[in-house]
């Protein structure tokens, strides 16, 4: 059985990288989320990562070709966002 996220969320984006699966942003039914979590398949644990500058849901996220960065694009926080963040 896979462990549950630390922070329940919907309308998030997910990126898979060699070091784990990242759950990014989203909405918890009350707040837009600026949090990111990484799932480690070896330990079956979710770990909180660096906070985004802009909490958001319904965003897009992609990895760089070399899997060194995650780019988080756009989203919604009560209004549509036209920002990009790199992790």
C-alpha positions as a Python dict, from the first residue, in 0.01 Angstrom:
ca = {
    (1, 'X'): (0, 0, 0),
    (2, 'X'): (132, 345, -91),
    (3, 'X'): (162, 604, 187),
    (4, 'X'): (-76, 900, 189),
    (5, 'X'): (36, 1252, 112),
    (6, 'X'): (119, 1474, 410),
    (7, 'X'): (-126, 1734, 279),
    (8, 'X'): (-440, 1608, 99),
    (9, 'X'): (-489, 1791, -231),
    (10, 'X'): (-677, 1793, -558),
    (11, 'X'): (-623, 1984, -885),
    (12, 'X'): (-247, 1932, -845),
    (13, 'X'): (27, 1843, -1090),
    (14, 'X'): (257, 1542, -1067),
    (15, 'X'): (607, 1489, -1210),
    (16, 'X'): (805, 1165, -1198),
    (17, 'X'): (1185, 1193, -1174),
    (18, 'X'): (1453, 933, -1103),
    (19, 'X'): (1457, 1027, -732),
    (20, 'X'): (1080, 1010, -680),
    (21, 'X'): (735, 1134, -769),
    (22, 'X'): (652, 1497, -695),
    (23, 'X'): (302, 1619, -602),
    (24, 'X'): (288, 1993, -664),
    (25, 'X'): (39, 2257, -554),
    (26, 'X'): (-333, 2190, -561),
    (27, 'X'): (-639, 2277, -358),
    (28, 'X'): (-749, 2124, -26),
    (29, 'X'): (-1112, 2240, -35),
    (30, 'X'): (-1029, 2562, 150),
    (31, 'X'): (-686, 2691, 43),
    (32, 'X'): (-472, 2699, -268),
    (33, 'X'): (-151, 2514, -189),
    (34, 'X'): (207, 2628, -238),
    (35, 'X'): (350, 2304, -110),
    (36, 'X'): (535, 2029, -291),
    (37, 'X'): (594, 1672, -170),
    (38, 'X'): (825, 1396, -296),
    (39, 'X'): (737, 1028, -276),
    (40, 'X'): (1029, 788, -226),
    (41, 'X'): (936, 441, -348),
    (42, 'X'): (1213, 278, -141),
    (43, 'X'): (1093, 415, 193),
    (44, 'X'): (722, 448, 99),
    (45, 'X'): (720, 801, 244),
    (46, 'X'): (616, 1146, 128),
    (47, 'X'): (853, 1430, 226),
    (48, 'X'): (770, 1800, 210),
    (49, 'X'): (994, 1999, -27),
    (50, 'X'): (1055, 2370, -71),
    (51, 'X'): (744, 2589, -76),
    (52, 'X'): (647, 2755, -405),
    (53, 'X'): (638, 3133, -424),
    (54, 'X'): (279, 3125, -553),
    (55, 'X'): (17, 2888, -408),
    (56, 'X'): (-194, 2746, -692),
    (57, 'X'): (-407, 2468, -832),
    (58, 'X'): (-479, 2350, -1188),
    (59, 'X'): (-116, 2413, -1281),
    (60, 'X'): (120, 2243, -1522),
    (61, 'X'): (458, 2098, -1427),
    (62, 'X'): (735, 1943, -1638),
    (63, 'X'): (1090, 1828, -1580),
    (64, 'X'): (1394, 1950, -1767),
    (65, 'X'): (1552, 1709, -2018),
    (66, 'X'): (1831, 1625, -1773),
    (67, 'X'): (1583, 1572, -1483),
    (68, 'X'): (1763, 1836, -1275),
    (69, 'X'): (1476, 2085, -1254),
    (70, 'X'): (1100, 2099, -1230),
    (71, 'X'): (923, 2388, -1400),
    (72, 'X'): (585, 2487, -1256),
    (73, 'X'): (371, 2686, -1497),
    (74, 'X'): (58, 2895, -1455),
    (75, 'X'): (-228, 2783, -1238),
    (76, 'X'): (-514, 2940, -1050),
    (77, 'X'): (-534, 3106, -707),
    (78, 'X'): (-869, 3279, -740),
    (79, 'X'): (-735, 3437, -1059),
    (80, 'X'): (-533, 3290, -1344),
    (81, 'X'): (-156, 3308, -1291),
    (82, 'X'): (98, 3376, -1564),
    (83, 'X'): (409, 3285, -1366),
    (84, 'X'): (674, 3014, -1400),
    (85, 'X'): (887, 2879, -1115),
    (86, 'X'): (1191, 2651, -1136),
    (87, 'X'): (1297, 2398, -870),
}
